[in-house]
Amino acid sequence: MTDAELPELAEIFAPRIIGPTLIVEGFGAKLAVERGQLVIHDGFGPHRRTEKLSRIERRVQRIIIKAVDGYVTIDAMRWCKNVGISVVMLDPAGDVIMTSENMYYEGRLHRAQALGSIDAVRYIMERKITGQYEVTGNPKIKDHLIRLHDVTTLAEISAIEAKASYSYWRSLKGTPIKFRGDVPEHWTTFQTRSSSLQYTGKTPRKAVNPFNAMLNLGYAIGYAEARLACHALGLDPELGLLHRPKEHKSHSMTLDLIEVARPHVDSMVIKLASERTFNRKDFYETNEGQCTVGSPLDREVITRTREAVREPLAEATEDVTHILADQCDTKVKKRTPLTKRTLKATH
C-alpha cells in the first residue's frame, strides 16, 4: 500500500452516518453482541471503524455485508432478527449469497402460487412496462402496454414483455458515462445488456462496462429486497408465476417481483450517470474483462437502490399477494406489513 493510496482508504472507511442501510465492507469484518449491543467492526488495516447499535435504536433496517472476509456470530444474527433488522450478504462480485428473513407462513398462498395466476402476472408486467415507458417515453412501449390488457395466456404476456424490453433497451443505447482521464472506449456509453465474456457466452450477469456493472449491483439489491418481501407476505420465493423454477436455486417468485423494481433501478443509474463524472478507480476490471463497482461508489449505488425500489416493491408484493388470496378457496387475510396501507386506512 503506497502513501498515495492511504488518503483514498481513509475516505472509503471514514466514519459513516447511520441510516436505514448500514454497509459492512473491507477485511476482517465482525458482527457480534457485546453487553447487549450489536457491535460492527469493519475497514482495512489502520482504517478501522466500530459502530454500536442498541436495541432501542431502530434507524437501521438492513445490514448489507460486502466485506471480503470476517464473521457474524450466532448471537448477532439472533439480535438482528429480534429487533427487525434483515442481514444481506453479497459476494465480491455483488451477487446475493444470503438474506435473513422474518418469515410469515401461509400455505394457502403457496398453493395459489403453484396453480398460477394470469391476473398476477399481468399485474407484474403492467407495473414493469409502465416503468419502462416512464423511463424512456418510447411510444412503442406504450403500444405494448395497451396490448397487454387484451391477452389471456402466459405465452402472450411473455411475448409482449420481450418486445417491450427490446424497444426499451434500444431506447437507452448510447447513454453516455463521463470519466476523468482515459478509460476503455466501451466504458463510455451503454450499448446493450448482453455481455460476451470468454467462457461465459452472452449474459447480462457478467458486465463488461460501468453502466451494466451499476445495473447488476442495483438488481442484486432489488433481488434481496424482493426475497425479503416474499417472506414478509407469506409467499414462497421459489414458486414463480412467470419465471420457472430451475435446478439448484432460482427463487423464481423473487425473480417475478424484481421485474417491477428493474425500471426504478434503471432510472436511478441513468440519473447517477447524468450527474456524475466518474474516476477510473470507481470500477474494477478482472483479467477476463468483467467490470464491477468499487468503493465508495458501491455504497452509493446500494443506498440509492434501496430508496428507489422499497416503495414499488412493497406495493407490488402486497398487491400480488392479494390477487393470489382472492383465488384461494377459503378466505385469506389481506395483510399490508410493508406499506401499512390497512393500518393507515383505519386512522
VEXKE-743382 format. One record per residue (C-alpha): residue number from 1; residue in three letters; x, y, z. Coordinates in nm, 3 decimals, decimal comma. Layout:
residues N
SITE  resi  resn       xx       yy       zz
SITE   NUM   Ala        X        Y        Z
...
END
This chain:
residues 347
SITE  resi  resn       xx       yy       zz
SITE     1   Met    0,000    0,000    0,000
SITE     2   Thr    0,155    0,331   -0,109
SITE     3   Asp    0,128    0,662    0,074
SITE     4   Ala   -0,073    0,797   -0,218
SITE     5   Glu   -0,339    0,532   -0,164
SITE     6   Leu   -0,380    0,589    0,209
SITE     7   Pro   -0,594    0,905    0,178
SITE     8   Glu   -0,830    0,712   -0,051
SITE     9   Leu   -0,866    0,436    0,208
SITE    10   Ala   -0,927    0,695    0,477
SITE    11   Glu   -1,209    0,837    0,264
SITE    12   Ile   -1,359    0,495    0,186
SITE    13   Phe   -1,362    0,387    0,551
SITE    14   Ala   -1,447    0,725    0,702
SITE    15   Pro   -1,699    0,730    0,989
SITE    16   Arg   -2,042    0,658    0,845
SITE    17   Ile   -2,377    0,818    0,902
SITE    18   Ile   -2,611    0,559    1,048
SITE    19   Gly   -2,928    0,539    0,839
SITE    20   Pro   -3,170    0,274    0,711
SITE    21   Thr   -2,890    0,088    0,528
SITE    22   Leu   -2,564    0,002    0,704
SITE    23   Ile   -2,295   -0,138    0,472
SITE    24   Val   -2,014   -0,351    0,611
SITE    25   Glu   -1,701   -0,378    0,396
SITE    26   Gly   -1,324   -0,422    0,396
SITE    27   Phe   -1,131   -0,707    0,557
SITE    28   Gly   -1,170   -0,885    0,890
SITE    29   Ala   -1,526   -0,764    0,941
SITE    30   Lys   -1,702   -0,874    1,258
SITE    31   Leu   -2,060   -0,857    1,381
SITE    32   Ala   -2,105   -0,964    1,742
SITE    33   Val   -2,310   -0,884    2,052
SITE    34   Glu   -2,128   -0,720    2,339
SITE    35   Arg   -2,306   -0,612    2,658
SITE    36   Gly   -2,644   -0,625    2,484
SITE    37   Gln   -2,539   -0,410    2,190
SITE    38   Leu   -2,467   -0,511    1,829
SITE    39   Val   -2,106   -0,421    1,756
SITE    40   Ile   -1,991   -0,388    1,394
SITE    41   His   -1,621   -0,378    1,308
SITE    42   Asp   -1,501   -0,328    0,951
SITE    43   Gly   -1,245   -0,141    0,743
SITE    44   Phe   -0,890   -0,208    0,625
SITE    45   Gly   -0,559   -0,208    0,811
SITE    46   Pro   -0,528    0,112    1,015
SITE    47   His   -0,856    0,240    0,872
SITE    48   Arg   -1,095    0,055    1,101
SITE    49   Arg   -1,447    0,150    1,208
SITE    50   Thr   -1,656    0,037    1,502
SITE    51   Glu   -2,027    0,101    1,541
SITE    52   Lys   -2,256    0,003    1,826
SITE    53   Leu   -2,633   -0,032    1,798
SITE    54   Ser   -2,864   -0,064    2,097
SITE    55   Arg   -3,197   -0,244    2,091
SITE    56   Ile   -3,392    0,082    2,128
SITE    57   Glu   -3,230    0,237    1,817
SITE    58   Arg   -3,448    0,149    1,518
SITE    59   Arg   -3,279    0,355    1,247
SITE    60   Val   -3,121    0,058    1,070
SITE    61   Gln   -3,347   -0,164    0,854
SITE    62   Arg   -3,079   -0,354    0,657
SITE    63   Ile   -2,722   -0,454    0,723
SITE    64   Ile   -2,556   -0,533    0,389
SITE    65   Ile   -2,226   -0,718    0,418
SITE    66   Lys   -1,979   -0,670    0,130
SITE    67   Ala   -1,666   -0,748    0,330
SITE    68   Val   -1,404   -0,973    0,173
SITE    69   Asp   -1,370   -1,179    0,490
SITE    70   Gly   -1,470   -1,186    0,856
SITE    71   Tyr   -1,754   -1,343    1,054
SITE    72   Val   -2,100   -1,293    1,202
SITE    73   Thr   -2,182   -1,460    1,531
SITE    74   Ile   -2,500   -1,656    1,602
SITE    75   Asp   -2,581   -1,404    1,875
SITE    76   Ala   -2,553   -1,121    1,621
SITE    77   Met   -2,794   -1,290    1,379
SITE    78   Arg   -3,041   -1,356    1,663
SITE    79   Trp   -3,006   -0,994    1,784
SITE    80   Cys   -3,082   -0,860    1,435
SITE    81   Lys   -3,386   -1,086    1,398
SITE    82   Asn   -3,525   -0,980    1,735
SITE    83   Val   -3,503   -0,607    1,658
SITE    84   Gly   -3,626   -0,643    1,297
SITE    85   Ile   -3,302   -0,588    1,105
SITE    86   Ser   -3,251   -0,805    0,796
SITE    87   Val   -2,897   -0,906    0,702
SITE    88   Val   -2,797   -0,933    0,336
SITE    89   Met   -2,462   -1,082    0,236
SITE    90   Leu   -2,305   -1,013   -0,105
SITE    91   Asp   -2,002   -1,175   -0,263
SITE    92   Pro   -1,723   -0,951   -0,406
SITE    93   Ala   -1,892   -0,955   -0,749
SITE    94   Gly   -2,214   -0,818   -0,598
SITE    95   Asp   -2,426   -1,135   -0,615
SITE    96   Val   -2,651   -1,221   -0,321
SITE    97   Ile   -2,514   -1,501   -0,102
SITE    98   Met   -2,785   -1,497    0,165
SITE    99   Thr   -3,064   -1,295    0,323
SITE   100   Ser   -3,202   -1,332    0,675
SITE   101   Glu   -3,581   -1,318    0,682
SITE   102   Asn   -3,854   -1,273    0,937
SITE   103   Met   -4,088   -1,531    0,785
SITE   104   Tyr   -4,466   -1,531    0,779
SITE   105   Tyr   -4,619   -1,864    0,675
SITE   106   Glu   -4,936   -1,904    0,468
SITE   107   Gly   -4,962   -2,238    0,291
SITE   108   Arg   -5,277   -2,143    0,101
SITE   109   Leu   -5,082   -1,873   -0,081
SITE   110   His   -4,816   -2,129   -0,174
SITE   111   Arg   -5,088   -2,346   -0,327
SITE   112   Ala   -5,222   -2,049   -0,523
SITE   113   Gln   -4,870   -1,979   -0,650
SITE   114   Ala   -4,835   -2,339   -0,764
SITE   115   Leu   -5,166   -2,320   -0,953
SITE   116   Gly   -5,059   -1,998   -1,125
SITE   117   Ser   -5,233   -1,666   -1,185
SITE   118   Ile   -5,260   -1,483   -1,516
SITE   119   Asp   -5,402   -1,182   -1,331
SITE   120   Ala   -5,095   -1,159   -1,106
SITE   121   Val   -4,854   -1,199   -1,399
SITE   122   Arg   -5,039   -0,931   -1,597
SITE   123   Tyr   -5,020   -0,700   -1,295
SITE   124   Ile   -4,643   -0,754   -1,262
SITE   125   Met   -4,585   -0,694   -1,633
SITE   126   Glu   -4,809   -0,387   -1,632
SITE   127   Arg   -4,600   -0,236   -1,350
SITE   128   Lys   -4,275   -0,322   -1,528
SITE   129   Ile   -4,373   -0,195   -1,875
SITE   130   Thr   -4,529    0,119   -1,727
SITE   131   Gly   -4,197    0,183   -1,555
SITE   132   Gln   -4,009    0,130   -1,880
SITE   133   Tyr   -4,234    0,379   -2,058
SITE   134   Glu   -4,182    0,635   -1,779
SITE   135   Val   -3,803    0,597   -1,811
SITE   136   Thr   -3,783    0,631   -2,190
SITE   137   Gly   -4,112    0,780   -2,317
SITE   138   Asn   -4,087    0,541   -2,613
SITE   139   Pro   -4,434    0,523   -2,779
SITE   140   Lys   -4,370    0,164   -2,892
SITE   141   Ile   -4,352    0,063   -2,526
SITE   142   Lys   -4,687    0,233   -2,462
SITE   143   Asp   -4,838    0,036   -2,751
SITE   144   His   -4,717   -0,289   -2,592
SITE   145   Leu   -4,864   -0,176   -2,259
SITE   146   Ile   -5,205   -0,123   -2,420
SITE   147   Arg   -5,192   -0,467   -2,586
SITE   148   Leu   -5,119   -0,627   -2,250
SITE   149   His   -5,479   -0,578   -2,138
SITE   150   Asp   -5,616   -0,789   -2,426
SITE   151   Val   -5,408   -1,107   -2,382
SITE   152   Thr   -5,515   -1,407   -2,180
SITE   153   Thr   -5,223   -1,652   -2,176
SITE   154   Leu   -4,881   -1,660   -2,016
SITE   155   Ala   -4,716   -1,707   -2,356
SITE   156   Glu   -4,884   -1,392   -2,492
SITE   157   Ile   -4,778   -1,189   -2,188
SITE   158   Ser   -4,420   -1,314   -2,220
SITE   159   Ala   -4,415   -1,222   -2,591
SITE   160   Ile   -4,531   -0,867   -2,515
SITE   161   Glu   -4,274   -0,834   -2,236
SITE   162   Ala   -3,995   -0,943   -2,473
SITE   163   Lys   -4,097   -0,692   -2,741
SITE   164   Ala   -4,130   -0,410   -2,488
SITE   165   Ser   -3,786   -0,490   -2,344
SITE   166   Tyr   -3,634   -0,488   -2,693
SITE   167   Ser   -3,772   -0,139   -2,757
SITE   168   Tyr   -3,671   -0,028   -2,408
SITE   169   Trp   -3,304   -0,122   -2,428
SITE   170   Arg   -3,276    0,018   -2,780
SITE   171   Ser   -3,403    0,349   -2,641
SITE   172   Leu   -3,122    0,352   -2,382
SITE   173   Lys   -2,849    0,263   -2,631
SITE   174   Gly   -2,581    0,533   -2,640
SITE   175   Thr   -2,643    0,661   -2,286
SITE   176   Pro   -2,311    0,834   -2,201
SITE   177   Ile   -2,090    0,766   -1,900
SITE   178   Lys   -1,847    1,050   -1,823
SITE   179   Phe   -1,497    0,983   -1,689
SITE   180   Arg   -1,197    1,183   -1,580
SITE   181   Gly   -0,894    1,061   -1,773
SITE   182   Asp   -0,856    0,773   -2,014
SITE   183   Val   -1,071    0,461   -1,984
SITE   184   Pro   -1,155    0,182   -2,232
SITE   185   Glu   -1,378    0,313   -2,511
SITE   186   His   -1,656    0,064   -2,437
SITE   187   Trp   -1,683    0,207   -2,085
SITE   188   Thr   -1,806    0,546   -2,207
SITE   189   Thr   -2,153    0,451   -2,338
SITE   190   Phe   -2,422    0,194   -2,276
SITE   191   Gln   -2,477   -0,027   -2,580
SITE   192   Thr   -2,655   -0,347   -2,477
SITE   193   Arg   -2,745   -0,556   -2,173
SITE   194   Ser   -2,581   -0,864   -2,327
SITE   195   Ser   -2,213   -0,903   -2,245
SITE   196   Ser   -1,989   -1,153   -2,419
SITE   197   Leu   -1,708   -1,280   -2,198
SITE   198   Gln   -1,474   -1,569   -2,264
SITE   199   Tyr   -1,610   -1,896   -2,118
SITE   200   Thr   -1,945   -1,737   -2,023
SITE   201   Gly   -2,115   -1,657   -2,354
SITE   202   Lys   -2,369   -1,377   -2,388
SITE   203   Thr   -2,514   -1,289   -2,050
SITE   204   Pro   -2,614   -0,966   -1,872
SITE   205   Arg   -2,494   -1,111   -1,541
SITE   206   Lys   -2,130   -1,051   -1,629
SITE   207   Ala   -2,095   -0,680   -1,700
SITE   208   Val   -1,815   -0,552   -1,922
SITE   209   Asn   -1,883   -0,180   -1,870
SITE   210   Pro   -1,966    0,052   -1,578
SITE   211   Phe   -2,330    0,114   -1,673
SITE   212   Asn   -2,411   -0,257   -1,666
SITE   213   Ala   -2,199   -0,305   -1,354
SITE   214   Met   -2,412   -0,048   -1,169
SITE   215   Leu   -2,730   -0,208   -1,304
SITE   216   Asn   -2,619   -0,552   -1,186
SITE   217   Leu   -2,538   -0,427   -0,835
SITE   218   Gly   -2,873   -0,249   -0,821
SITE   219   Tyr   -3,058   -0,559   -0,941
SITE   220   Ala   -2,880   -0,767   -0,676
SITE   221   Ile   -3,007   -0,534   -0,404
SITE   222   Gly   -3,353   -0,538   -0,563
SITE   223   Tyr   -3,338   -0,919   -0,563
SITE   224   Ala   -3,258   -0,923   -0,191
SITE   225   Glu   -3,542   -0,680   -0,118
SITE   226   Ala   -3,787   -0,886   -0,326
SITE   227   Arg   -3,689   -1,204   -0,143
SITE   228   Leu   -3,736   -1,037    0,194
SITE   229   Ala   -4,074   -0,905    0,077
SITE   230   Cys   -4,185   -1,257   -0,022
SITE   231   His   -4,121   -1,387    0,326
SITE   232   Ala   -4,287   -1,088    0,492
SITE   233   Leu   -4,610   -1,159    0,298
SITE   234   Gly   -4,604   -1,539    0,326
SITE   235   Leu   -4,511   -1,612   -0,037
SITE   236   Asp   -4,278   -1,895   -0,135
SITE   237   Pro   -3,983   -1,729   -0,315
SITE   238   Glu   -3,927   -2,049   -0,515
SITE   239   Leu   -4,275   -2,079   -0,674
SITE   240   Gly   -4,275   -1,832   -0,961
SITE   241   Leu   -4,574   -1,729   -1,169
SITE   242   Leu   -4,377   -1,605   -1,470
SITE   243   His   -4,029   -1,748   -1,417
SITE   244   Arg   -3,999   -2,125   -1,388
SITE   245   Pro   -3,803   -2,300   -1,111
SITE   246   Lys   -3,465   -2,439   -1,218
SITE   247   Glu   -3,221   -2,691   -1,079
SITE   248   His   -3,034   -2,596   -0,763
SITE   249   Lys   -3,167   -2,245   -0,684
SITE   250   Ser   -3,371   -1,997   -0,881
SITE   251   His   -3,606   -1,822   -0,636
SITE   252   Ser   -3,840   -1,774   -0,929
SITE   253   Met   -4,107   -1,580   -0,736
SITE   254   Thr   -3,835   -1,339   -0,628
SITE   255   Leu   -3,738   -1,301   -0,995
SITE   256   Asp   -4,103   -1,233   -1,081
SITE   257   Leu   -4,128   -0,949   -0,830
SITE   258   Ile   -3,796   -0,789   -0,916
SITE   259   Glu   -3,936   -0,721   -1,264
SITE   260   Val   -4,138   -0,442   -1,101
SITE   261   Ala   -3,821   -0,294   -0,949
SITE   262   Arg   -3,597   -0,305   -1,256
SITE   263   Pro   -3,714    0,022   -1,420
SITE   264   His   -3,665    0,201   -1,087
SITE   265   Val   -3,307    0,071   -1,068
SITE   266   Asp   -3,252    0,173   -1,431
SITE   267   Ser   -3,383    0,524   -1,363
SITE   268   Met   -3,155    0,557   -1,061
SITE   269   Val   -2,845    0,451   -1,261
SITE   270   Ile   -2,934    0,684   -1,550
SITE   271   Lys   -2,970    0,975   -1,307
SITE   272   Leu   -2,643    0,888   -1,134
SITE   273   Ala   -2,463    0,868   -1,469
SITE   274   Ser   -2,606    1,203   -1,582
SITE   275   Glu   -2,495    1,393   -1,273
SITE   276   Arg   -2,154    1,234   -1,211
SITE   277   Thr   -1,813    1,230   -1,372
SITE   278   Phe   -1,658    0,903   -1,261
SITE   279   Asn   -1,297    0,812   -1,184
SITE   280   Arg   -1,119    0,506   -1,321
SITE   281   Lys   -1,095    0,367   -0,967
SITE   282   Asp   -1,474    0,373   -0,922
SITE   283   Phe   -1,476    0,043   -1,112
SITE   284   Tyr   -1,268   -0,275   -1,115
SITE   285   Glu   -1,192   -0,486   -1,421
SITE   286   Thr   -1,090   -0,852   -1,400
SITE   287   Asn   -0,839   -1,019   -1,630
SITE   288   Glu   -1,137   -1,156   -1,826
SITE   289   Gly   -1,282   -0,807   -1,872
SITE   290   Gln   -1,566   -0,829   -1,621
SITE   291   Cys   -1,646   -0,491   -1,465
SITE   292   Thr   -1,769   -0,441   -1,107
SITE   293   Val   -1,843   -0,135   -0,894
SITE   294   Gly   -1,572   -0,031   -0,648
SITE   295   Ser   -1,584    0,155   -0,317
SITE   296   Pro   -1,708    0,405   -0,216
SITE   297   Leu   -1,934    0,420   -0,525
SITE   298   Asp   -2,086    0,081   -0,441
SITE   299   Arg   -2,223    0,224   -0,116
SITE   300   Glu   -2,399    0,500   -0,305
SITE   301   Val   -2,548    0,259   -0,559
SITE   302   Ile   -2,670    0,028   -0,280
SITE   303   Thr   -2,825    0,313   -0,079
SITE   304   Arg   -2,990    0,472   -0,382
SITE   305   Thr   -3,125    0,137   -0,495
SITE   306   Arg   -3,294    0,066   -0,164
SITE   307   Glu   -3,452    0,410   -0,170
SITE   308   Ala   -3,569    0,359   -0,529
SITE   309   Val   -3,718    0,010   -0,500
SITE   310   Arg   -3,851   -0,005   -0,146
SITE   311   Glu   -4,194    0,152   -0,210
SITE   312   Pro   -4,276   -0,004   -0,551
SITE   313   Leu   -4,164   -0,349   -0,435
SITE   314   Ala   -4,367   -0,321   -0,115
SITE   315   Glu   -4,681   -0,220   -0,306
SITE   316   Ala   -4,635   -0,481   -0,577
SITE   317   Thr   -4,566   -0,769   -0,338
SITE   318   Glu   -4,874   -0,689   -0,132
SITE   319   Asp   -5,092   -0,646   -0,443
SITE   320   Val   -4,974   -0,976   -0,594
SITE   321   Thr   -5,036   -1,148   -0,262
SITE   322   His   -5,390   -1,008   -0,252
SITE   323   Ile   -5,459   -1,128   -0,608
SITE   324   Leu   -5,346   -1,476   -0,504
SITE   325   Ala   -5,553   -1,457   -0,185
SITE   326   Asp   -5,866   -1,391   -0,395
SITE   327   Gln   -5,800   -1,718   -0,578
SITE   328   Cys   -5,788   -1,928   -0,261
SITE   329   Asp   -6,094   -2,141   -0,183
SITE   330   Thr   -6,101   -2,015    0,176
SITE   331   Lys   -6,064   -1,659    0,299
SITE   332   Val   -5,704   -1,541    0,343
SITE   333   Lys   -5,638   -1,223    0,539
SITE   334   Lys   -5,505   -0,944    0,316
SITE   335   Arg   -5,209   -0,811    0,511
SITE   336   Thr   -5,005   -0,497    0,435
SITE   337   Pro   -4,698   -0,530    0,660
SITE   338   Leu   -4,470   -0,343    0,418
SITE   339   Thr   -4,679   -0,037    0,329
SITE   340   Lys   -4,905   -0,034    0,637
SITE   341   Arg   -5,190    0,062    0,399
SITE   342   Thr   -5,452   -0,125    0,601
SITE   343   Leu   -5,340    0,041    0,923
SITE   344   Lys   -5,340    0,388    0,762
SITE   345   Ala   -5,691    0,336    0,622
SITE   346   Thr   -5,830    0,279    0,973
SITE   347   His   -5,699    0,610    1,105
END
